Amino acid sequence: MSFVKKPVNPTMLKNPESIVHIQRTCAGLGDVIGVEPVVRYYIERGKTVNLLSYFHEVFCNYPSEQLICDFAFHYSLNQSGLAFFTHFRQNFINLDIAPFKFSKMHLLDAYSKEANIFDLKPSTPRLFLSDEEKRPLFTHDYALLHIEKNHFHKSRNIFGVNWKIIIDYLESKNIKLYQISQTGKDLVAPWVKTSSLRDLMSLIYNSKLYIGRDSGPGHIATVFNIPSLLFFGSVNPKWIYLNSENKVFLQSDCKFAHCYNENYNHPRLPHCRLVGARKNPPCCVVPVSDIINAIDSFIG
C-alpha cells in the first residue's frame, strides 16, 4: 500500500514547497479517479502530491511514494499547522470548483484549466491492483451490471429494460450476469456484495463485460479496459471519456440531447422538457435490441 492514511505532521515535511495539495472532495468516485492524470503530471515533475478526497482506497498500490492520500491532513491541523498550510497556499489546487467553472468540456480539461496546467496531455487514469487482487473470484466468465438509481438526477438512470432477456442472452453465451450495488436495491441479478472499494475493483478487473449507467464503477471498468456498455441518459459522454475505445455509449435520441450538461450550473436541474417529472425521460429508455447488439459487438 503506497499511500499515507494518517495525518501528516507538517513539521516532518522538510521541503513543503515541493508539495502540491489537490482537493477533490465534493465529488463521486469517477470524478476522483479522473484526477489521477493531474496527480501523475506533478509526480513526474518531482512534486509530492497530497490528494484530499474521500476515496483513498482507489489509489492503493500506486507506484510512487510521492502520492499522499490524506483527507485528514487538511482538516485536522492545529493552529500552527494551519499557519503552515496558509503560508504555502499557492500550492493548493481546489478542483471541486472546476466542473462548475468549465462545464462544457471534458472533465480533465476542466481540471487542467483550474490547475493552470497548459501542457497536460490527454490520458486515461491509471489504477493499480496487487497480485492477490488480480486473482478472479469466480472461475467462470461473468459480466457485471450496475443499475442502482441516481436519486438526484432521474435523467441519469436506465428505464424500460427487461433485464431477464439480457440475463438469458448472456447465459446463452456462457456468461453469468452478477449485479453490484451499494444498497442491494433494484436487484435483477445475483448480488455480489463487495466489502470494500478494493474488492469492487478486483471484481471489475476480472469481469468479461461491464453493463451500467455512467458512474464510478464504469470509470473503473474503463481504466482496466473492460468492454463496457455505458448508459448516459441526458449526459454527454464526450465530456466524461476521452474516446469510445472498448465502450458502447447507450442513449436514445432527443432534440434536447445532453441537457444535463447544458444545465449543469443550474442550482436545481429542471425536469425533462419532453415528459416532465412523472414520466421516464426518453433519453433513458433504451431498446433491448440495442443492448444485445452492443453485447454482440464485444462477444459475438
C-alpha positions, -999 to 999 in steps of 0.1 A, spaced: 0 0 0 17 32 -12 -3 60 3 -5 76 37 -38 74 55 -29 90 88 -24 128 92 9 141 81 28 162 106 37 195 89 70 197 109 81 165 92 78 179 58 113 194 52 105 209 19 69 219 19 73 240 -13 77 207 -32 42 195 -21 11 202 -41 -22 199 -23 -51 188 -46 -86 188 -32 -114 168 -49 -139 161 -20 -173 172 -33 -173 145 -59 -183 110 -68 -158 81 -73 -155 87 -110 -146 124 -105 -119 115 -81 -105 88 -104 -104 114 -131 -79 134 -110 -52 108 -114 -36 122 -147 -32 155 -128 -16 137 -99 7 119 -123 16 152 -140 30 167 -108 47 135 -97 66 132 -130 79 167 -123 93 158 -89 64 170 -68 48 153 -39 11 153 -42 -13 154 -12 -47 143 -26 -76 153 -4 -106 131 -12 -130 106 4 -118 77 -18 -83 69 -5 -86 32 -13 -88 36 -50 -51 47 -50 -37 18 -31 -6 3 -47 1 35 -66 37 31 -79 51 62 -63 58 72 -27 52 108 -38 14 103 -36 -1 110 -2 -38 104 1 -49 121 34 -81 139 38 -73 145 75 -42 165 66 -64 194 55 -89 193 83 -71 181 114 -42 207 116 -37 226 148 -33 264 148 4 263 139 -4 237 112 -30 260 97 -4 288 96 19 264 78 -8 254 53 -18 290 47 18 300 40 20 275 12 -15 281 -1 0 288 -36 5 250 -38 -32 244 -31 -55 234 -60 -92 231 -54 -106 210 -82 -140 209 -66 -149 241 -84 -135 231 -118 -166 214 -133 -188 244 -124 -164 269 -139 -157 249 -170 -188 228 -175 -189 223 -213 -156 205 -218 -140 172 -209 -135 168 -171 -97 165 -175 -96 198 -195 -116 214 -167 -91 201 -141 -61 213 -161 -76 247 -166 -83 251 -129 -47 239 -121 -32 263 -147 -16 233 -164 -12 240 -201 8 210 -213 -12 182 -198 -17 156 -225 -50 136 -226 -46 104 -207 -69 78 -192 -65 75 -154 -44 46 -141 -52 24 -111 -31 -5 -97 -40 -38 -82 -19 -62 -62 -12 -97 -74 -38 -110 -50 -64 -86 -62 -58 -97 -98 -69 -133 -89 -105 -139 -100 -132 -145 -75 -151 -168 -100 -136 -195 -123 -163 -189 -149 -168 -159 -173 -191 -133 -159 -205 -98 -166 -213 -71 -141 -245 -50 -140 -248 -17 -122 -282 0 -124 -286 14 -90 -307 46 -93 -294 81 -91 -320 97 -69 -308 132 -76 -310 132 -114 -337 110 -129 -323 116 -164 -291 97 -155 -309 64 -148 -320 34 -170 -356 27 -177 -377 2 -197 -352 -27 -200 -364 -63 -194 -332 -75 -178 -344 -111 -179 -338 -110 -216 -303 -98 -212 -296 -124 -185 -308 -152 -206 -289 -139 -237 -256 -137 -217 -262 -172 -203 -266 -185 -239 -231 -172 -244 -219 -190 -212 -215 -157 -193 -231 -153 -159 -245 -119 -150 -239 -106 -115 -250 -73 -101 -231 -47 -80 -249 -23 -57 -242 -3 -26 -276 -8 -11 -289 -40 -26 -319 -22 -41 -331 -25 -77 -317 -61 -79 -325 -81 -111 -295 -105 -109 -275 -122 -81 -259 -95 -60 -221 -97 -53 -218 -77 -21 -183 -63 -20 -169 -53 13 -145 -26 1 -136 -5 -29 -106 -27 -35 -129 -58 -37 -151 -39 -62 -120 -30 -83 -109 -67 -83 -143 -79 -93 -145 -54 -122 -109 -62 -133 -117 -99 -137 -151 -94 -155 -157 -102 -191 -182 -73 -197 -195 -43 -177 -230 -30 -182 -242 0 -163 -251 37 -161 -224 64 -160 -210 61 -125 -178 53 -105 -177 15 -114 -179 24 -151 -148 45 -147 -130 16 -130 -141 -7 -159 -127 19 -184 -94 22 -165 -90 -16 -168 -101 -16 -204 -131 -39 -197 -156 -40 -226 -183 -17 -214 -219 -8 -222 -225 26 -206 -259 43 -203 -257 81 -204 -293 94 -205 -290 132 -206 -252 133 -201 -228 140 -229 -203 111 -229 -176 131 -247 -172 153 -215 -166 121 -195 -145 98 -215 -116 106 -239 -127 81 -265 -151 52 -273 -124 25 -274 -138 -7 -260 -170 11 -250 -205 15 -264 -224 46 -252 -262 39 -250 -287 68 -250 -318 74 -271 -322 103 -294 -337 135 -281 -340 170 -296 -328 183 -262 -298 159 -260 -273 164 -233 -295 188 -214 -277 177 -181 -246 194 -194 -265 224 -206 -280 230 -172 -250 219 -151 -247 252 -133 -284 254 -126 -290 252 -88 -317 227 -93 -317 207 -126 -351 211 -143 -373 182 -152 -374 167 -186 -388 192 -211 -405 165 -231 -423 145 -204 -420 164 -172 -412 149 -138 -436 119 -136 -426 100 -168 -393 85 -177 -371 107 -198 -369 93 -234 -331 95 -235 -330 70 -207 -353 44 -224 -330 21 -245 -344 -8 -265 -333 -42 -255 -322 -49 -291 -297 -20 -288 -282 -36 -257 -280 -71 -274 -263 -56 -304 -238 -38 -282 -231 -71 -264 -226 -88 -297 -201 -62 -308 -179 -74 -279 -185 -111 -276 -202 -120 -309 
